[in-house]
Amino acid sequence: AGGRAPAAPAPEGQAAGQGGEPRALAVGERLQDHHRALYDRREGTYDYYVGGVLWAKWHPWRRELRIRPLGEGAPEEKASWPCRWDASGALHAPQGGEAACRALLKELARRLAR
């Protein structure tokens, strides 16, 4: 049977996950091109803010996406970025916070699709 060998599974952030989870790095790239994203020259990042919901930051050179929740129950510290996907697409989240980070990623992807 002369077919191709099956592809190795992609890291979490690079392939659609279970339940239609968006790809984190693809979402970051979409953020960079979105008409509402703001470029921060000092940091070299693209920021996307949804009032009372989330703030996302995409660093294209590092290929890193960070999201922080806003509103009720969100961390008070301005420097707190609890959800981070690295260049390999791996999620770095506080213990027990993975589901919340994935929900924020899904919400960001939904907003960017508009």
Backbone bond lengths (Angstrom), bond angles and torsions (degrees), N, CA, C in turn:
res aa  C-N    CA-C-N  psi(-1)  N-CA   C-N-CA  omega(-1)  CA-C   N-CA-C  phi
1 A - - - 1.381 - - 1.494 104.57 -
2 G 1.288 114.76 106.39 1.452 121.08 -173.77 1.505 113.20 -93.14
3 G 1.306 117.05 67.82 1.463 120.21 176.03 1.509 110.71 -107.54
4 R 1.296 114.64 179.50 1.457 119.87 177.41 1.514 110.36 -80.29
5 A 1.311 115.18 151.37 1.467 119.72 175.32 1.523 108.56 -69.32
6 P 1.324 117.36 144.80 1.464 118.64 179.36 1.526 110.36 -63.24
7 A 1.313 115.33 144.64 1.470 120.67 179.66 1.515 109.84 -71.33
8 A 1.319 115.10 147.77 1.466 119.83 175.59 1.519 108.40 -68.01
9 P 1.323 117.37 145.67 1.460 118.56 179.73 1.527 110.37 -62.84
10 A 1.328 116.05 140.23 1.468 121.31 -179.99 1.519 109.83 -82.38
11 P 1.333 116.92 152.19 1.462 119.55 175.01 1.520 110.37 -58.59
12 E 1.321 115.73 159.08 1.460 123.30 -175.00 1.525 113.93 -49.47
13 G 1.309 118.29 -42.95 1.454 121.24 -174.99 1.511 114.31 -80.21
14 Q 1.327 118.74 -4.48 1.449 119.88 -175.41 1.518 114.02 -112.61
15 A 1.295 118.50 -7.90 1.459 120.98 177.92 1.515 108.37 -132.52
16 A 1.304 115.90 152.90 1.458 118.62 177.47 1.516 108.54 -61.14
17 G 1.305 115.64 130.74 1.454 120.66 -178.62 1.510 111.45 -87.24
18 Q 1.303 115.18 -171.77 1.448 120.23 178.45 1.519 108.84 -65.21
19 G 1.318 116.11 145.81 1.453 120.74 178.62 1.522 113.16 70.37
20 G 1.338 117.90 23.32 1.454 120.75 177.65 1.513 113.73 72.52
21 E 1.312 117.49 25.60 1.467 121.29 179.60 1.523 109.85 -60.02
22 P 1.346 117.73 131.16 1.462 119.40 -179.38 1.521 112.40 -68.28
23 R 1.303 116.17 157.87 1.465 122.27 177.57 1.520 108.26 -83.29
24 A 1.315 117.80 120.94 1.466 122.55 -173.55 1.527 112.40 -59.30
25 L 1.324 118.06 -45.63 1.459 119.73 -176.97 1.526 111.38 -69.62
26 A 1.312 117.41 -35.12 1.463 120.63 176.09 1.526 110.25 -66.78
27 V 1.322 117.02 -36.47 1.466 121.03 176.98 1.529 109.31 -64.76
28 G 1.330 117.37 -41.59 1.459 120.58 177.28 1.517 112.24 -60.61
29 E 1.314 116.55 -42.58 1.462 120.39 178.50 1.524 110.91 -64.67
30 R 1.328 116.43 -38.50 1.460 120.75 177.43 1.529 110.16 -65.11
31 L 1.330 116.61 -39.09 1.461 121.63 178.67 1.530 109.84 -59.91
32 Q 1.321 116.96 -43.96 1.463 122.19 -178.74 1.524 111.44 -57.31
33 D 1.310 117.59 -35.98 1.462 121.81 -176.80 1.521 113.62 -93.34
34 H 1.322 118.15 -2.92 1.464 120.97 -175.55 1.525 110.77 -73.80
35 H 1.323 116.76 140.61 1.466 121.20 -176.41 1.532 113.47 -66.92
36 R 1.330 118.65 -17.68 1.466 120.91 179.05 1.529 112.83 -97.12
37 A 1.309 118.25 -1.96 1.471 120.82 178.98 1.527 109.30 -76.10
38 L 1.312 115.53 143.07 1.461 121.55 178.44 1.521 109.25 -110.21
39 Y 1.321 115.95 135.58 1.461 120.49 179.29 1.521 109.22 -90.68
40 D 1.313 116.56 129.23 1.462 123.06 177.25 1.530 107.42 -102.02
41 R 1.337 116.59 102.71 1.474 120.68 -176.96 1.523 112.32 -63.38
42 R 1.313 116.74 -34.59 1.461 120.65 -177.87 1.528 110.94 -63.03
43 E 1.336 116.51 -44.11 1.469 120.85 -177.71 1.522 113.41 -96.56
44 G 1.330 117.03 -15.79 1.460 120.07 -176.73 1.517 112.11 70.84
45 T 1.334 116.09 33.42 1.462 121.02 -177.59 1.526 110.48 -122.00
46 Y 1.316 114.95 163.32 1.457 122.39 173.00 1.523 107.25 -109.92
47 D 1.330 116.06 130.17 1.459 121.38 -178.53 1.518 110.07 -112.11
48 Y 1.317 115.30 144.32 1.458 122.11 177.19 1.518 106.68 -136.19
49 Y 1.323 116.30 122.25 1.453 122.41 -173.95 1.519 109.55 -118.62
50 V 1.326 116.24 130.19 1.461 122.26 173.31 1.518 105.64 -120.25
51 G 1.328 116.75 106.82 1.460 122.48 -174.62 1.519 113.61 -48.77
52 G 1.334 115.69 125.59 1.453 121.69 177.44 1.515 115.31 73.91
53 V 1.341 117.76 0.00 1.468 120.22 -176.57 1.529 111.45 -119.15
54 L 1.335 116.83 -62.28 1.467 119.31 -176.26 1.515 111.31 -158.83
55 W 1.311 113.85 163.49 1.460 123.12 173.25 1.520 105.29 -134.09
56 A 1.318 116.73 124.53 1.463 121.51 -179.17 1.519 109.61 -117.52
57 K 1.322 115.10 147.52 1.463 122.04 -179.35 1.533 107.42 -135.90
58 W 1.338 116.27 124.54 1.465 122.68 179.63 1.519 108.43 -114.02
59 H 1.317 116.17 125.36 1.464 121.81 177.18 1.527 107.03 -108.01
60 P 1.355 118.15 99.60 1.466 120.11 -173.35 1.525 114.82 -65.22
61 W 1.321 118.66 -31.83 1.467 119.54 -178.03 1.517 111.07 -74.24
62 R 1.319 116.92 -34.74 1.467 120.65 176.24 1.523 111.70 -87.72
63 R 1.330 116.50 -12.91 1.476 123.09 -173.31 1.522 109.21 52.43
64 E 1.323 114.54 57.52 1.458 121.95 -176.83 1.527 108.75 -129.16
65 L 1.325 116.04 132.27 1.462 122.65 177.50 1.515 108.48 -114.95
66 R 1.331 115.88 131.05 1.469 121.61 176.17 1.519 108.22 -124.69
67 I 1.325 115.34 140.99 1.464 120.60 177.39 1.518 108.17 -135.66
68 R 1.324 115.23 136.79 1.462 119.03 173.03 1.520 108.49 -126.95
69 P 1.331 115.93 140.06 1.465 119.51 177.32 1.522 110.06 -74.50
70 L 1.310 116.08 152.49 1.458 122.37 174.86 1.522 107.97 -124.36
71 G 1.299 116.83 163.51 1.456 120.26 177.26 1.510 112.30 93.97
72 E 1.306 115.40 -163.21 1.461 122.32 -175.63 1.526 111.99 -60.24
73 G 1.322 116.28 130.55 1.458 121.59 178.27 1.520 114.31 84.76
74 A 1.335 117.74 -2.97 1.469 121.13 -179.80 1.525 109.90 -78.86
75 P 1.336 117.48 155.04 1.470 119.83 177.37 1.526 110.40 -59.40
76 E 1.308 116.43 140.16 1.465 121.56 -178.31 1.522 112.22 -74.79
77 E 1.328 117.23 -33.69 1.461 120.35 -175.00 1.520 110.69 -65.34
78 K 1.314 116.11 128.95 1.464 120.69 179.58 1.522 111.89 -64.04
79 A 1.323 117.42 -28.81 1.467 120.97 -177.39 1.526 112.86 -86.99
80 S 1.317 117.30 3.30 1.463 120.54 -176.46 1.530 110.88 -81.93
81 W 1.327 116.44 115.28 1.464 123.17 176.46 1.526 106.95 -122.29
82 P 1.328 117.84 83.15 1.463 119.66 -172.30 1.529 115.62 -69.69
83 C 1.317 118.53 -22.72 1.469 120.66 -176.41 1.524 109.32 -111.07
84 R 1.334 116.21 119.90 1.465 120.11 -179.21 1.525 109.51 -139.76
85 W 1.331 115.12 131.86 1.467 121.91 173.51 1.516 106.73 -112.22
86 D 1.330 117.17 127.86 1.462 120.80 -177.95 1.529 110.83 -88.20
87 A 1.332 116.51 -176.77 1.464 122.15 -175.58 1.524 113.22 -61.76
88 S 1.322 117.67 -23.01 1.467 119.98 177.40 1.523 111.32 -86.11
89 G 1.339 116.86 -5.33 1.457 121.16 -178.76 1.511 113.53 90.43
90 A 1.327 117.74 3.38 1.468 121.08 -179.02 1.527 110.44 -76.04
91 L 1.314 115.80 136.81 1.462 122.51 178.19 1.517 110.12 -85.15
92 H 1.332 115.61 131.03 1.465 122.81 173.15 1.520 105.70 -116.31
93 A 1.322 116.70 112.23 1.461 121.81 -176.03 1.515 109.21 -138.10
94 P 1.337 116.80 159.11 1.464 118.49 175.44 1.526 109.79 -62.01
95 Q 1.314 116.12 153.70 1.464 119.89 -179.75 1.524 109.90 -54.71
96 G 1.314 115.57 128.13 1.455 121.66 -179.81 1.521 113.53 81.60
97 G 1.336 117.97 0.73 1.456 120.60 -176.88 1.514 114.98 -100.91
98 E 1.328 117.17 4.80 1.464 120.37 -175.99 1.527 112.18 -60.36
99 A 1.327 117.25 -43.80 1.471 120.41 -178.39 1.527 110.76 -64.10
100 A 1.331 117.01 -40.62 1.466 120.59 178.93 1.528 110.19 -64.98
101 C 1.322 117.29 -39.72 1.467 120.68 178.58 1.523 110.82 -65.52
102 R 1.303 116.75 -41.72 1.472 119.81 178.64 1.528 110.98 -64.73
103 A 1.337 116.71 -36.30 1.467 120.42 177.27 1.531 110.23 -65.77
104 L 1.339 117.25 -39.85 1.464 120.53 177.00 1.526 110.98 -64.98
105 L 1.323 117.25 -40.02 1.460 121.02 177.91 1.528 110.43 -62.35
106 K 1.312 116.38 -42.66 1.464 121.29 179.02 1.527 110.66 -63.04
107 E 1.337 116.06 -42.85 1.465 120.67 178.78 1.528 110.58 -64.43
108 L 1.322 117.54 -42.43 1.463 120.93 178.00 1.525 110.28 -61.48
109 A 1.314 117.82 -45.72 1.467 121.50 179.16 1.524 110.47 -59.78
110 R 1.323 116.67 -40.75 1.473 121.28 179.14 1.528 110.45 -63.17
111 R 1.323 116.38 -44.38 1.472 120.80 -179.36 1.528 111.40 -65.88
112 L 1.313 117.40 -39.20 1.465 120.87 -178.49 1.523 112.40 -71.58
113 A 1.318 117.35 -20.18 1.464 121.42 -179.60 1.529 111.71 -76.14
114 R 1.302 116.85 -10.25 1.477 120.54 -178.31 1.501 111.65 -75.47
